[in-house]
Amino acid sequence: MEQGKNQTPPPKAVPGGDKPDIETEKADIYTEGKAHGQVLHCRLGTWFAYGTDDKIHAGALVLSFVLLGTIGLIALLGLFPCLKINTDILNMLGNALLLAIGAAIGRSTAQ
């Protein structure tokens, strides 16, 4: 068999590169904080931006971060031997966090 025969040609470059297509350009951009109906907008520096128009998804994300911060605070307080931290509290908060994260992930995949 000769080299070069029966080979698929390489794919052509996509015209436009990073420029979105016509249908994508019609959608709201939720990472700039000015989309129609936006209920959550989060920007951390130049490397992270997130926004959504779904109230349930936004609520689940906010609740997840609040629970994560609460668990972190209780874990930090548990480092001091004079403070007695009940492990049942951490178990309950961990379960609540798991539920909230599950709701956020489930809601984002359902869209």
matplotlib code that plots the C-alpha trace (Angstrom):
import matplotlib.pyplot as plt

x = [0.0, 1.4, 1.7, -0.9, -3.6, -6.8, -6.1, -8.6, -7.5, -6.9, -9.9, -10.1, -9.8, -13.1, -13.9, -14.1, -12.0, -13.3, -16.2, -19.5, -22.0, -25.2, -27.4, -25.0, -24.7, -28.5, -28.3, -27.8, -24.3, -24.6, -21.0, -21.0, -23.7, -26.2, -28.2, -32.0, -33.5, -30.2, -30.5, -26.9, -23.6, -20.2, -16.8, -13.6, -10.8, -10.2, -10.1, -13.7, -17.0, -20.4, -24.0, -27.5, -31.1, -32.4, -33.5, -33.4, -30.0, -28.7, -30.3, -28.6, -25.3, -25.5, -26.7, -23.8, -21.2, -22.9, -22.8, -19.2, -18.2, -20.1, -18.4, -15.0, -15.7, -16.8, -13.7, -11.5, -13.2, -12.7, -8.9, -9.1, -9.2, -11.2, -14.2, -16.1, -17.6, -20.2, -19.5, -23.2, -23.4, -20.7, -22.5, -25.8, -24.1, -22.2, -25.4, -27.1, -24.2, -24.4, -28.1, -27.6, -24.7, -26.8, -29.6, -27.2, -25.6, -28.9, -30.5, -27.6, -27.6, -31.4, -31.2]
y = [0.0, 3.4, 6.0, 8.8, 6.6, 5.8, 8.5, 11.0, 14.6, 16.8, 18.9, 22.4, 25.3, 26.5, 29.9, 32.7, 31.0, 32.1, 34.2, 32.6, 31.6, 33.6, 31.5, 31.8, 35.5, 35.8, 34.4, 36.5, 36.6, 35.9, 36.5, 40.2, 41.1, 42.7, 39.8, 40.0, 38.2, 37.5, 36.6, 35.6, 37.2, 36.3, 37.5, 36.6, 38.6, 37.9, 34.1, 33.2, 34.6, 33.0, 34.1, 32.5, 33.4, 30.4, 31.2, 27.6, 27.0, 30.4, 29.6, 26.2, 27.7, 30.4, 27.8, 25.5, 28.3, 29.4, 25.8, 25.3, 28.4, 27.3, 23.8, 25.5, 27.8, 25.0, 22.9, 25.9, 26.3, 22.6, 23.1, 24.8, 22.1, 24.3, 24.3, 21.0, 20.5, 17.9, 15.8, 15.4, 19.1, 18.5, 15.4, 17.3, 20.2, 17.8, 16.1, 19.5, 20.6, 17.3, 17.9, 21.6, 20.7, 17.9, 20.3, 22.8, 20.2, 18.5, 21.9, 22.9, 19.6, 19.8, 23.0]
z = [0.0, -1.0, 1.7, 1.3, -0.3, 1.6, 4.2, 5.4, 4.7, 7.7, 8.8, 7.6, 10.0, 11.4, 9.9, 12.5, 15.2, 18.6, 17.1, 18.1, 15.4, 14.7, 17.0, 20.0, 19.6, 20.2, 23.7, 26.8, 28.3, 32.0, 32.9, 32.3, 34.8, 32.4, 31.0, 31.0, 34.1, 35.7, 39.4, 40.2, 39.0, 40.5, 39.3, 41.0, 39.4, 35.7, 35.9, 37.1, 36.1, 36.5, 36.1, 35.8, 35.3, 37.2, 40.8, 42.0, 40.7, 42.1, 45.5, 45.6, 44.8, 47.4, 50.0, 49.1, 49.6, 52.9, 54.2, 53.1, 54.9, 58.1, 58.0, 57.6, 60.5, 62.8, 61.7, 62.6, 65.9, 66.5, 66.5, 69.9, 72.6, 75.0, 72.6, 72.4, 68.9, 68.5, 65.4, 64.8, 63.8, 61.2, 59.9, 59.5, 57.8, 55.5, 54.5, 53.9, 51.8, 49.8, 49.1, 48.1, 45.8, 44.3, 43.6, 42.0, 39.8, 38.9, 38.0, 35.8, 33.9, 33.4, 31.4]

ax = plt.figure().add_subplot(projection="3d")
ax.plot(x, y, z, "-o")
ax.set_aspect("equal")
plt.show()
